[in-house]
């Protein structure tokens, strides 16, 4: 695979996805946070249960009748010529049994690259892009507050002359306790395989297990979110060579990684102010992003994110800003349209 394509993919994964250690899986774009609501809350929030059909892309168990005839479009203009986004739509075809069908698409376009051969001679330019199409559905378990759901995803990837196709499932479970407005959820994402590899080697998909809980405070218009990401892999922390301790004799001691270093790197915190109104504000803090991308002896606000949404009649506009380091940040734009 061309070195430039690999470099771009590694950059996107490390600064926007942050959900897998590089090189462990392919189709890493599946874990990009391309919703301004998700990005503002720190990423990977799986407990929203309301009008937003984009939520169904992250946790199919949250697909519900409030999403009926809602269309969501999201876009991110990233570094260089890279852009990515998503679209989602839900339709309730059986109102008596509250059956809702959810369809979605996620894509990334890596832009155009100048081609060179092994001797450095210029060749034809090339591009790269990936897309996933999904269909999902959720059901309430009779006489309980539990909901289960699933997404089936078909994946297509083209990187220069290399192409690959794959298929994956997302499976989720969601618990709603209405008396406390408490939401608890778990989702297993990207369970699947490559159908056609880029060359001869079949690569793993970026499987991830996420746990989440959220609640709207009583008499206060604030909803808090707490998410545990990458629970399929406990040891996500690593020693940073830049943080080695050197003594007077020139001996170097590597950074010590302990239980708490790994525990905190699984956590994402989020707050949503006025969650049910026509205007709301969202802030988030991704502890893993903050730790991995922080600069020693310099305040870079890595890990922080914020955004808002405002509704005009049947249209809701959303925006978020996420800080990764002093050199990198993203702005996410979203549009939700009520087609009823």
GITAMO-V833904 format. One record per run of one state. SS is the DSSP state (H for helix, E for strand, L for the rest). FROM is the first residue (numbers start at 0). LEN is the number of residues. If there is no record, write none. Layout:
ss->{SS	SS}
from->{FROM	FROM}
len->{LEN	LEN}
This chain:
ss->{L	H	L	E	L	H	L	H	L	H	L	H	L	H	E	L	E	L	E	L	E	L	E	L	E	L	E	L	E	L	E	L	E	L	E	L	H	L	E	L	E	L	H	L	E	L	E	H	L	E	L	E	L	E	L	E	L	E	L}
from->{0	2	17	25	26	27	31	35	40	54	58	59	62	64	67	68	69	77	82	94	98	116	121	140	145	159	161	177	181	196	204	205	207	216	221	228	240	243	244	246	251	253	258	264	266	273	278	286	293	294	295	297	298	303	312	314	325	327	338}
len->{2	15	8	1	1	4	4	5	14	4	1	3	2	3	1	1	8	5	12	4	18	5	19	5	14	2	16	4	15	8	1	2	9	5	7	12	3	1	2	5	2	5	6	2	7	5	8	7	1	1	2	1	5	9	2	11	2	11	2}
